[in-house]
Amino acid sequence: MVMKMSDEAVRGRIDARLRALRLPGALERYRDLADELGVGEPGLEFLDACLQEEMDSRELHRYERNLRAARFPVVKELASFNFAAIPSVSKTQVEELATGHFVAAHETVLFVGNSGTGKTHLLLGLGMAAIQKGYRVRFVTAATLVNELLLARAELRVPKVLRQYAAFDLVLVDELGYLPLNQEAAQMLFTFFGERYETRSTALTTNLPFAQWTQVFGDETLTVALLDRLTHRSHVLLCNGESYRRQESKRRAVAADRSRNEA
């Protein structure tokens, strides 16, 4: 025979749910009302179930809202990343990052490596994991971010744009270093990353080793200062290996040759 929870145990669950739902008035009064109306364990369990449904509904809506706000170009999960193809990436380290602790600590994650090694997949997967933990996430390419900041500067809206990005717990910046920047663009990116330093979390991908960043930002002093902020309290993952696309092309070529030989 399955024993039901006592009235007091159910009331303890109801208390916790009402606090989580931020309903202080109901929390203060529901016990007295239940006693006045003679509501017993079945009625309390019904209320507990209703509150659980409300919590689940709010969580689902929050998840869907945060997923839309992230503006992911595609949805990628870390579970589908082929760690065997890129052995330089530590699966253990990625799984630790997926817990979201680095977001809570306002730390930085940098995926560094040549093209086609899954950096964007890892970036998006990390973003999905953060959303599932309840964090607000935004994805943007470095080129789009630069253009947005330069336009804001021309329209005297830089503080507003920075505040908008500050509303996100984690900003994912993809493809930093693919194109050289002029002095104004480099300064705007420095301002952007500087604003998030130790106040919010950032994750980014780059195809350039740190020693070559001056080629993109131009000014050596600015580059050193930027790297100092990005690498302080950071997690650097090296994505070195043969391009996924090149590996896939080779597999298709082998399969085609096998098919012709069998024919």
FITORVEX-664361 format. One record per residue: residue number from 1; residue in one letter; x, y, z of N, C-alpha, C in turn. Coordinates in steps of 0.2 Angstrom, whole numbers, plus 5000, padded with zeros to 4 digits. Atoms other than C-alpha are relative to their C-alpha. Example, Ala and Ser with C-alpha at 12.3 -4.5 7.8 and 13.67 -1.06 7.14 Angstrom:
! FITORVEX-664361
(1; 'A'; (5004; 4994; 5000); (5062; 4978; 5039); (5004; 5006; 5000))
(2; 'S'; (4996; 4994; 4999); (5068; 4995; 5036); (4996; 5005; 5003))
END
This chain:
! FITORVEX-664361
(1; 'M'; (5004; 4994; 5000); (5000; 5000; 5000); (5004; 5006; 5000))
(2; 'V'; (4996; 4994; 5001); (5007; 5017; 4995); (4997; 5005; 5005))
(3; 'M'; (5001; 4995; 4995); (5007; 5029; 5010); (5000; 5007; 4997))
(4; 'K'; (5000; 4993; 5002); (5001; 5047; 5006); (5004; 5005; 5004))
(5; 'M'; (4996; 4995; 4996); (5011; 5062; 5012); (4995; 5003; 5005))
(6; 'S'; (5004; 4997; 4995); (5005; 5070; 5028); (4998; 5007; 4998))
(7; 'D'; (5002; 4993; 5002); (4996; 5087; 5027); (5006; 5004; 5001))
(8; 'E'; (4994; 4996; 4999); (5012; 5095; 5034); (5005; 5000; 4995))
(9; 'A'; (4995; 5001; 5005); (5023; 5088; 5021); (4998; 5003; 4994))
(10; 'V'; (5003; 4997; 5006); (5011; 5093; 5007); (5001; 5008; 5001))
(11; 'R'; (5000; 4992; 4999); (5010; 5111; 5015); (5007; 5002; 4999))
(12; 'G'; (4993; 4998; 5001); (5029; 5111; 5015); (5002; 5001; 4993))
(13; 'R'; (4999; 5000; 5008); (5029; 5108; 4996); (4997; 5006; 4998))
(14; 'I'; (5004; 4994; 5003); (5016; 5121; 4993); (5004; 5007; 5002))
(15; 'D'; (4996; 4994; 4998); (5026; 5134; 5003); (5006; 5001; 4996))
(16; 'A'; (4995; 4999; 5004); (5041; 5131; 4993); (4998; 5002; 4993))
(17; 'R'; (5003; 4998; 5007); (5031; 5132; 4976); (4998; 5007; 5000))
(18; 'L'; (5002; 4993; 4999); (5023; 5148; 4982); (5006; 5005; 5000))
(19; 'R'; (4994; 4995; 5000); (5040; 5156; 4986); (5003; 5000; 4993))
(20; 'A'; (4997; 5001; 5007); (5047; 5150; 4969); (4995; 5004; 4995))
(21; 'L'; (5005; 4996; 5005); (5031; 5158; 4960); (5000; 5007; 5002))
(22; 'R'; (5001; 4993; 4998); (5033; 5174; 4970); (4993; 5002; 5002))
(23; 'L'; (5007; 4998; 4999); (5016; 5174; 4977); (4999; 5000; 5008))
(24; 'P'; (5000; 5000; 4993); (5018; 5180; 4995); (4993; 5001; 5003))
(25; 'G'; (5006; 5000; 4997); (5000; 5184; 4998); (4997; 4993; 5001))
(26; 'A'; (5002; 5007; 4999); (4995; 5166; 4995); (5003; 4996; 5005))
(27; 'L'; (4996; 5003; 4995); (5009; 5160; 5005); (4998; 5002; 5007))
(28; 'E'; (5001; 4998; 4993); (5004; 5170; 5020); (4993; 4998; 5002))
(29; 'R'; (5007; 5001; 4998); (4985; 5166; 5019); (4998; 4993; 4999))
(30; 'Y'; (5003; 5006; 5002); (4983; 5149; 5011); (4999; 4995; 5006))
(31; 'R'; (5001; 5004; 4994); (4985; 5139; 5028); (4994; 5001; 5004))
(32; 'D'; (5005; 4998; 4996); (4973; 5149; 5037); (4993; 4998; 4996))
(33; 'L'; (5006; 5002; 5004); (4960; 5147; 5023); (4999; 4993; 4999))
(34; 'A'; (5001; 5007; 5000); (4963; 5129; 5022); (4997; 4997; 5006))
(35; 'D'; (5003; 5002; 4994); (4959; 5127; 5040); (4993; 5002; 5001))
(36; 'E'; (5007; 4997; 5000); (4944; 5138; 5039); (4995; 4996; 4996))
(37; 'L'; (5004; 5004; 5005); (4937; 5128; 5024); (5000; 4993; 5002))
(38; 'G'; (4999; 5008; 4998); (4942; 5111; 5032); (5003; 4996; 4994))
(39; 'V'; (4996; 5003; 5005); (4953; 5107; 5017); (5005; 4995; 5002))
(40; 'G'; (4995; 5005; 4998); (4962; 5091; 5020); (5005; 4998; 4995))
(41; 'E'; (4994; 5002; 5004); (4976; 5081; 5012); (4998; 5000; 4992))
(42; 'P'; (5001; 5000; 5007); (4967; 5078; 4995); (4999; 5007; 4997))
(43; 'G'; (5000; 4994; 5003); (4963; 5096; 4993); (5007; 5004; 4999))
(44; 'L'; (4993; 4997; 5000); (4981; 5101; 4998); (5004; 4997; 4994))
(45; 'E'; (4996; 5003; 5006); (4988; 5089; 4985); (4998; 5002; 4994))
(46; 'F'; (5002; 4997; 5006); (4977; 5096; 4972); (5003; 5007; 4999))
(47; 'L'; (4997; 4994; 5000); (4983; 5113; 4976); (5008; 5000; 4998))
(48; 'D'; (4993; 5001; 5001); (5001; 5107; 4976); (5001; 4998; 4992))
(49; 'A'; (4999; 5002; 5007); (4999; 5099; 4959); (4998; 5006; 4995))
(50; 'C'; (5002; 4994; 5005); (4991; 5115; 4951); (5006; 5004; 5000))
(51; 'L'; (4994; 4995; 4999); (5006; 5125; 4958); (5006; 4997; 4996))
(52; 'Q'; (4995; 5003; 5004); (5018; 5112; 4950); (4999; 5001; 4992))
(53; 'E'; (5002; 4999; 5007); (5009; 5114; 4933); (5002; 5007; 4998))
(54; 'E'; (4998; 4993; 5002); (5011; 5133; 4934); (5007; 5001; 5000))
(55; 'M'; (4993; 5000; 5000); (5029; 5131; 4938); (5003; 4997; 4993))
(56; 'D'; (4998; 5004; 5006); (5032; 5119; 4923); (4998; 5005; 4994))
(57; 'S'; (5002; 4996; 5005); (5022; 5131; 4912); (5005; 5006; 4999))
(58; 'R'; (4996; 4994; 5000); (5032; 5146; 4917); (5007; 4998; 4997))
(59; 'E'; (4994; 5003; 5003); (5048; 5136; 4914); (5001; 4999; 4993))
(60; 'L'; (5001; 5001; 5007); (5043; 5131; 4897); (5000; 5006; 4996))
(61; 'H'; (5001; 4993; 5003); (5038; 5149; 4892); (5007; 5003; 5000))
(62; 'R'; (4993; 4997; 4999); (5055; 5155; 4899); (5005; 4997; 4995))
(63; 'Y'; (4995; 5003; 5005); (5065; 5143; 4889); (4998; 5002; 4993))
(64; 'E'; (5001; 4998; 5007); (5056; 5146; 4873); (5001; 5008; 4999))
(65; 'R'; (4999; 4993; 5001); (5057; 5165; 4875); (5008; 5001; 5000))
(66; 'N'; (4993; 4999; 5000); (5076; 5164; 4879); (5003; 4997; 4994))
(67; 'L'; (4997; 5003; 5006); (5079; 5152; 4864); (4998; 5005; 4994))
(68; 'R'; (5002; 4995; 5005); (5070; 5165; 4853); (5005; 5006; 5000))
(69; 'A'; (4995; 4994; 4999); (5081; 5179; 4860); (5007; 4999; 4998))
(70; 'A'; (4993; 5002; 5002); (5097; 5169; 4857); (5002; 5001; 4993))
(71; 'R'; (4999; 4999; 5008); (5095; 5171; 4838); (5005; 4995; 4998))
(72; 'F'; (4996; 5005; 5003); (5104; 5155; 4835); (4999; 4999; 4992))
(73; 'P'; (5001; 5001; 5007); (5107; 5152; 4816); (4998; 4993; 4999))
(74; 'V'; (5003; 5007; 5000); (5104; 5133; 4819); (5001; 4998; 5008))
(75; 'V'; (5000; 5003; 4993); (5101; 5123; 4835); (5005; 4994; 5000))
(76; 'K'; (4995; 5005; 4999); (5116; 5113; 4840); (5001; 4997; 5007))
(77; 'E'; (4999; 5003; 4993); (5118; 5101; 4855); (5007; 4997; 5001))
(78; 'L'; (4994; 5003; 4999); (5134; 5096; 4863); (5000; 4993; 4999))
(79; 'A'; (5001; 5007; 5001); (5128; 5078; 4863); (5002; 4998; 4993))
(80; 'S'; (4999; 5002; 5007); (5130; 5078; 4844); (5007; 5001; 4998))
(81; 'F'; (4993; 4998; 5002); (5148; 5084; 4844); (5004; 4994; 4999))
(82; 'N'; (4996; 5006; 5001); (5160; 5071; 4837); (5007; 5002; 5003))
(83; 'F'; (4994; 4998; 4997); (5174; 5073; 4850); (5006; 4995; 4997))
(84; 'A'; (4994; 5004; 5003); (5184; 5058; 4842); (5003; 5003; 4994))
(85; 'A'; (4997; 4997; 5006); (5186; 5068; 4826); (5005; 5006; 5002))
(86; 'I'; (4996; 4994; 4998); (5194; 5083; 4836); (5003; 4998; 5007))
(87; 'P'; (4998; 5003; 4994); (5204; 5074; 4849); (5003; 5005; 5005))
(88; 'S'; (4997; 4994; 4996); (5212; 5091; 4855); (4995; 5003; 5005))
(89; 'V'; (5006; 4997; 4995); (5195; 5096; 4863); (4999; 4995; 5005))
(90; 'S'; (5001; 5004; 4995); (5193; 5089; 4880); (4992; 4999; 5002))
(91; 'K'; (5007; 5001; 4999); (5176; 5081; 4882); (4998; 5002; 5007))
(92; 'T'; (5002; 4999; 4993); (5177; 5082; 4901); (5000; 5008; 5001))
(93; 'Q'; (5000; 4993; 4999); (5181; 5101; 4900); (4994; 5003; 4997))
(94; 'V'; (5007; 4997; 5003); (5166; 5104; 4889); (4994; 4998; 5004))
(95; 'E'; (5005; 5002; 4996); (5155; 5094; 4900); (5000; 5005; 5006))
(96; 'E'; (4999; 4995; 4994); (5161; 5105; 4915); (4997; 5007; 4998))
(97; 'L'; (5003; 4993; 5002); (5157; 5121; 4905); (4993; 5000; 4999))
(98; 'A'; (5007; 5001; 5001); (5140; 5114; 4901); (4996; 5001; 5006))
(99; 'T'; (5004; 4999; 4994); (5135; 5115; 4919); (4998; 5007; 5001))
(100; 'G'; (5002; 4993; 5000); (5135; 5134; 4917); (5004; 5003; 5006))
(101; 'H'; (4996; 4997; 4994); (5147; 5137; 4932); (5004; 5006; 4997))
(102; 'F'; (4996; 4994; 5002); (5157; 5149; 4921); (4996; 5006; 4998))
(103; 'V'; (5005; 4995; 5001); (5142; 5159; 4917); (4999; 5004; 5007))
(104; 'A'; (5002; 4997; 4994); (5138; 5162; 4935); (5006; 5003; 5003))
(105; 'A'; (4993; 4997; 4998); (5157; 5166; 4938); (5002; 5006; 4996))
(106; 'H'; (4998; 4994; 5004); (5157; 5179; 4924); (5007; 4999; 4996))
(107; 'E'; (4994; 5001; 5003); (5171; 5170; 4915); (4999; 4999; 4992))
(108; 'T'; (5000; 5000; 5007); (5176; 5169; 4897); (5002; 4993; 4997))
(109; 'V'; (4998; 5006; 5004); (5177; 5154; 4885); (5003; 5001; 4993))
(110; 'L'; (4997; 4999; 5006); (5188; 5154; 4870); (5001; 4994; 4996))
(111; 'F'; (4998; 5006; 5004); (5188; 5141; 4856); (5004; 5002; 4994))
(112; 'V'; (4994; 4998; 5004); (5204; 5143; 4846); (5002; 4994; 4995))
(113; 'G'; (4998; 5005; 5005); (5208; 5133; 4830); (4998; 5001; 4993))
(114; 'N'; (5001; 4999; 5008); (5208; 5131; 4811); (4992; 4999; 4998))
(115; 'S'; (5007; 5000; 5002); (5192; 5132; 4801); (4998; 4992; 4999))
(116; 'G'; (5003; 5006; 5001); (5180; 5117; 4800); (5001; 4995; 5006))
(117; 'T'; (4999; 5005; 4995); (5185; 5109; 4817); (4995; 5001; 5006))
(118; 'G'; (5006; 5000; 4995); (5168; 5112; 4826); (5000; 5005; 5005))
(119; 'K'; (5000; 4995; 4995); (5171; 5128; 4835); (4993; 5003; 5001))
(120; 'T'; (5007; 4997; 5000); (5154; 5135; 4830); (4995; 4995; 5003))
(121; 'H'; (5004; 5005; 4997); (5146; 5119; 4835); (5000; 5000; 5007))
(122; 'L'; (4998; 5000; 4993); (5154; 5119; 4852); (4997; 5007; 5003))
(123; 'L'; (5003; 4993; 4998); (5149; 5138; 4854); (4992; 4999; 5001))
(124; 'L'; (5007; 5000; 5000); (5131; 5135; 4850); (4997; 4994; 5005))
(125; 'G'; (5002; 5005; 4995); (5130; 5119; 4860); (5001; 5002; 5007))
(126; 'L'; (4999; 4997; 4994); (5137; 5128; 4875); (4994; 5005; 5002))
(127; 'G'; (5005; 4995; 5000); (5124; 5142; 4872); (4993; 4996; 5002))
(128; 'M'; (5006; 5003; 4999); (5110; 5129; 4872); (5000; 4997; 5007))
(129; 'A'; (5000; 5003; 4993); (5116; 5121; 4888); (4999; 5006; 5005))
(130; 'A'; (5001; 4995; 4996); (5116; 5138; 4896); (4993; 5002; 5001))
(131; 'I'; (5007; 4999; 5000); (5098; 5141; 4891); (4996; 4995; 5004))
(132; 'Q'; (5003; 5005; 4996); (5093; 5125; 4898); (5001; 5001; 5007))
(133; 'K'; (4998; 4998; 4993); (5101; 5131; 4914); (4996; 5006; 5003))
(134; 'G'; (5003; 4994; 4998); (5090; 5146; 4914); (5003; 5007; 4998))
(135; 'Y'; (4997; 4994; 5001); (5102; 5159; 4908); (4998; 5003; 4993))
(136; 'R'; (5002; 4997; 5006); (5099; 5172; 4895); (5006; 5000; 4995))
(137; 'V'; (4994; 5000; 5005); (5110; 5170; 4879); (4999; 5003; 4994))
(138; 'R'; (5001; 4997; 5007); (5113; 5179; 4863); (5006; 4998; 4996))
(139; 'F'; (4995; 5002; 5005); (5123; 5173; 4848); (5000; 5006; 4995))
(140; 'V'; (4999; 4995; 5005); (5131; 5186; 4836); (5007; 4998; 4996))
(141; 'T'; (4993; 5000; 5003); (5145; 5185; 4823); (5004; 5006; 5001))
(142; 'A'; (4995; 4994; 4999); (5160; 5196; 4825); (4998; 5006; 4995))
(143; 'A'; (5001; 4995; 5005); (5156; 5205; 4809); (4994; 5004; 5001))
(144; 'T'; (5006; 4997; 4999); (5138; 5208; 4813); (5001; 5005; 5007))
(145; 'L'; (4999; 4996; 4994); (5143; 5214; 4831); (5004; 5007; 4998))
(146; 'V'; (4996; 4994; 5002); (5156; 5226; 4823); (4995; 5005; 4997))
(147; 'N'; (5005; 4996; 5004); (5143; 5233; 4811); (4995; 5004; 5005))
(148; 'E'; (5005; 4998; 4995); (5130; 5235; 4825); (5003; 5006; 5004))
(149; 'L'; (4997; 4995; 4996); (5143; 5245; 4836); (5002; 5006; 4996))
(150; 'L'; (4998; 4994; 5004); (5149; 5256; 4822); (4994; 5004; 4998))
(151; 'L'; (5006; 4996; 5001); (5131; 5261; 4818); (4998; 5003; 5006))
(152; 'A'; (5002; 4997; 4993); (5127; 5264; 4836); (5004; 5006; 5001))
(153; 'R'; (4996; 4994; 4999); (5142; 5275; 4837); (4998; 5006; 4996))
(154; 'A'; (5002; 4995; 5004); (5137; 5285; 4822); (4994; 5003; 5002))
(155; 'E'; (5006; 4998; 4998); (5120; 5287; 4829); (5000; 5002; 5008))
(156; 'L'; (4999; 4998; 4993); (5126; 5291; 4847); (4996; 4995; 5005))
(157; 'R'; (5004; 5005; 4996); (5118; 5275; 4854); (5004; 4994; 5003))
(158; 'V'; (4996; 5005; 4997); (5133; 5265; 4860); (4998; 4998; 5007))
(159; 'P'; (5002; 5002; 4993); (5128; 5265; 4879); (4993; 4996; 5000))
(160; 'K'; (5007; 5004; 5000); (5110; 5259; 4874); (5002; 4993; 4997))
(161; 'V'; (4999; 5006; 5002); (5117; 5245; 4864); (5004; 4995; 5005))
(162; 'L'; (4997; 5003; 4995); (5129; 5240; 4877); (4996; 4997; 5006))
(163; 'R'; (5005; 5002; 4995); (5115; 5240; 4890); (4996; 4994; 4998))
(164; 'Q'; (5004; 5006; 5003); (5105; 5228; 4878); (5004; 4994; 5001))
(165; 'Y'; (4996; 5006; 5000); (5119; 5216; 4877); (5002; 4998; 5008))
(166; 'A'; (4999; 5002; 4993); (5122; 5217; 4896); (4994; 4997; 5003))
(167; 'A'; (5006; 5004; 4997); (5105; 5210; 4899); (5001; 4993; 4999))
(168; 'F'; (4998; 5007; 5002); (5112; 5193; 4892); (5005; 4998; 5005))
(169; 'D'; (4995; 5003; 4995); (5121; 5182; 4905); (5006; 4998; 4996))
(170; 'L'; (4995; 5003; 5005); (5131; 5175; 4890); (4999; 5002; 4993))
(171; 'V'; (5000; 4998; 5007); (5135; 5182; 4873); (5005; 4996; 4997))
(172; 'L'; (4996; 5005; 5004); (5142; 5170; 4860); (5002; 5004; 4994))
(173; 'V'; (4998; 4996; 5006); (5153; 5179; 4847); (5004; 4995; 4996))
(174; 'D'; (4997; 5004; 5005); (5158; 5169; 4832); (5004; 5003; 4995))
(175; 'E'; (4995; 4998; 5006); (5172; 5170; 4819); (5004; 5007; 5002))
(176; 'L'; (4996; 4995; 4999); (5182; 5183; 4828); (5007; 4999; 4997))
(177; 'G'; (4993; 5001; 5003); (5198; 5186; 4818); (5000; 4998; 4992))
(178; 'Y'; (5000; 5002; 5007); (5192; 5181; 4800); (5001; 5006; 4996))
(179; 'L'; (4999; 4994; 5004); (5193; 5199; 4794); (5004; 5005; 5004))
(180; 'P'; (4996; 4995; 4996); (5205; 5213; 4799); (4995; 5006; 5001))
(181; 'L'; (5005; 4995; 4997); (5197; 5228; 4808); (5004; 5007; 4999))
(182; 'N'; (4996; 4994; 5000); (5201; 5246; 4805); (5000; 5003; 5008))
(183; 'Q'; (4999; 4997; 4993); (5205; 5257; 4821); (4994; 5001; 5004))
(184; 'E'; (5007; 4999; 4996); (5187; 5262; 4825); (4997; 4994; 5002))
(185; 'A'; (5003; 5006; 4999); (5181; 5245; 4823); (5003; 4996; 5006))
(186; 'A'; (4996; 5003; 4995); (5195; 5238; 4834); (4998; 5003; 5007))
(187; 'Q'; (5002; 4997; 4993); (5191; 5251; 4848); (4993; 4998; 5002))
(188; 'M'; (5006; 5002; 4998); (5173; 5247; 4848); (4999; 4993; 5003))
(189; 'L'; (5000; 5006; 4998); (5176; 5229; 4850); (5003; 4999; 5007))
(190; 'F'; (4997; 4999; 4994); (5188; 5233; 4864); (4995; 5002; 5006))
(191; 'T'; (5005; 4997; 4996); (5174; 5243; 4872); (4995; 4995; 5002))
(192; 'F'; (5005; 5005; 4998); (5162; 5229; 4871); (5002; 4995; 5004))
(193; 'F'; (4997; 5005; 4996); (5173; 5216; 4878); (5002; 5003; 5007))
(194; 'G'; (4998; 4997; 4993); (5179; 5228; 4892); (4994; 5001; 5004))
(195; 'E'; (5006; 4999; 4996); (5161; 5231; 4897); (4998; 4994; 5003))
(196; 'R'; (5002; 5006; 4997); (5158; 5213; 4900); (5005; 4997; 5004))
(197; 'Y'; (4995; 5003; 4996); (5174; 5209; 4908); (4998; 5000; 5008))
(198; 'E'; (5002; 5001; 4993); (5170; 5202; 4926); (4993; 5002; 5002))
(199; 'T'; (5007; 4999; 4998); (5152; 5207; 4925); (4995; 4996; 4996))
(200; 'R'; (5004; 5004; 5004); (5145; 5196; 4912); (5005; 4994; 4997))
(201; 'S'; (4996; 5005; 5003); (5151; 5180; 4903); (5000; 5001; 4992))
(202; 'T'; (4999; 5000; 5007); (5157; 5179; 4885); (5003; 4994; 4997))
(203; 'A'; (4997; 5006; 5003); (5161; 5164; 4874); (5001; 5002; 4992))
(204; 'L'; (4999; 4998; 5007); (5169; 5166; 4857); (5005; 4995; 4996))
(205; 'T'; (4995; 5004; 5004); (5178; 5157; 4842); (5004; 5004; 4996))
(206; 'T'; (4995; 4997; 5004); (5193; 5162; 4833); (5004; 4995; 4996))
(207; 'N'; (4995; 5005; 5004); (5204; 5154; 4819); (5007; 5002; 5001))
(208; 'L'; (4993; 4998; 5000); (5219; 5164; 4824); (5003; 4999; 5007))
(209; 'P'; (4996; 5000; 4994); (5232; 5160; 4838); (5001; 5007; 5003))
(210; 'F'; (4999; 4993; 4996); (5234; 5174; 4851); (5005; 5004; 4997))
(211; 'A'; (4994; 4997; 5002); (5251; 5178; 4844); (4998; 5004; 4993))
(212; 'Q'; (5002; 4996; 5007); (5242; 5184; 4827); (4995; 5005; 5001))
(213; 'W'; (5006; 4996; 5000); (5228; 5194; 4834); (5002; 5008; 4998))
(214; 'T'; (4998; 4994; 5002); (5238; 5210; 4831); (4998; 5001; 4992))
(215; 'Q'; (5002; 4999; 5007); (5235; 5207; 4812); (4993; 5002; 4999))
(216; 'V'; (5008; 4998; 5001); (5216; 5209; 4815); (4999; 5007; 5003))
(217; 'F'; (5002; 4994; 4996); (5216; 5223; 4828); (5005; 5006; 4999))
(218; 'G'; (4995; 4995; 5002); (5231; 5232; 4821); (5004; 5003; 5005))
(219; 'D'; (4996; 4996; 4994); (5236; 5242; 4837); (5003; 4994; 5005))
(220; 'E'; (4997; 5005; 4996); (5248; 5231; 4847); (4998; 5001; 5007))
(221; 'T'; (5002; 4998; 4993); (5244; 5240; 4864); (4993; 4998; 5001))
(222; 'L'; (5007; 5002; 4999); (5226; 5238; 4861); (4999; 4992; 5000))
(223; 'T'; (5000; 5007; 5001); (5228; 5220; 4856); (5002; 4996; 5007))
(224; 'V'; (4997; 5003; 4994); (5238; 5216; 4872); (4995; 5001; 5006))
(225; 'A'; (5005; 4998; 4995); (5225; 5225; 4883); (4994; 4995; 4999))
(226; 'L'; (5006; 5004; 5001); (5211; 5215; 4875); (5001; 4993; 5002))
(227; 'L'; (4999; 5007; 4998); (5219; 5198; 4877); (5001; 4999; 5007))
(228; 'D'; (4999; 5000; 4992); (5223; 5202; 4895); (4993; 4999; 5003))
(229; 'R'; (5007; 5001; 4997); (5204; 5204; 4898); (4997; 4994; 4998))
(230; 'L'; (5003; 5006; 5002); (5199; 5190; 4888); (5002; 4993; 5003))
(231; 'T'; (4997; 5006; 4998); (5211; 5177; 4894); (5000; 5000; 5008))
(232; 'H'; (5000; 5000; 4992); (5210; 5182; 4913); (4993; 4996; 5002))
(233; 'R'; (5005; 5004; 4997); (5199; 5170; 4922); (4996; 4997; 4994))
(234; 'S'; (5003; 5002; 5006); (5195; 5161; 4905); (5002; 4992; 5000))
(235; 'H'; (4999; 5007; 5002); (5194; 5143; 4898); (5002; 5000; 4993))
(236; 'V'; (4998; 5000; 5007); (5204; 5141; 4882); (5000; 4993; 4997))
(237; 'L'; (5000; 5006; 5003); (5200; 5126; 4871); (5003; 5000; 4993))
(238; 'L'; (4997; 5000; 5007); (5211; 5122; 4856); (4996; 4994; 4996))
(239; 'C'; (5004; 5005; 5004); (5201; 5114; 4842); (5005; 4999; 4994))
(240; 'N'; (4996; 5001; 5005); (5215; 5108; 4831); (4999; 4993; 4997))
(241; 'G'; (5002; 5006; 5004); (5213; 5094; 4818); (4998; 5001; 4993))
(242; 'E'; (5003; 4999; 5006); (5207; 5091; 4801); (4993; 5002; 4999))
(243; 'S'; (5007; 4997; 5001); (5192; 5100; 4795); (4995; 4995; 4999))
(244; 'Y'; (5006; 5005; 5001); (5175; 5091; 4797); (4998; 4999; 4993))
(245; 'R'; (5002; 5000; 5007); (5171; 5096; 4779); (5005; 4996; 4996))
(246; 'R'; (4995; 5004; 5003); (5187; 5089; 4773); (4999; 4992; 5001))
(247; 'Q'; (5001; 5007; 4998); (5184; 5073; 4782); (4994; 4997; 4997))
(248; 'E'; (5006; 5003; 5004); (5167; 5071; 4775); (5001; 4999; 4993))
(249; 'S'; (4998; 5001; 5007); (5173; 5074; 4758); (5004; 4994; 4998))
(250; 'K'; (4996; 5007; 5001); (5186; 5060; 4760); (4995; 4994; 5000))
(251; 'R'; (5005; 5005; 4999); (5172; 5049; 4766); (4996; 4999; 4994))
(252; 'R'; (5004; 5000; 5005); (5161; 5053; 4752); (5004; 4997; 4994))
(253; 'A'; (4996; 5002; 5006); (5175; 5050; 4739); (5002; 4992; 5001))
(254; 'V'; (4999; 5007; 4999); (5179; 5033; 4747); (4994; 4996; 4999))
(255; 'A'; (5006; 5003; 5001); (5161; 5028; 4747); (4999; 4999; 4992))
(256; 'A'; (5001; 5000; 5007); (5160; 5033; 4729); (5004; 4995; 4996))
(257; 'D'; (4996; 5005; 5003); (5175; 5023; 4724); (4998; 4993; 5001))
(258; 'R'; (5002; 5007; 4998); (5169; 5008; 4733); (4994; 4998; 4996))
(259; 'S'; (5006; 5002; 5004); (5152; 5009; 4724); (5002; 4999; 4993))
(260; 'R'; (4998; 5002; 5007); (5160; 5010; 4707); (5004; 4994; 4999))
(261; 'N'; (4997; 5007; 5000); (5171; 4995; 4711); (4996; 4995; 5001))
(262; 'E'; (5005; 5005; 4999); (5157; 4985; 4717); (4995; 4999; 4994))
(263; 'A'; (5004; 5000; 5006); (5147; 4990; 4701); (5004; 4996; 4994))
END
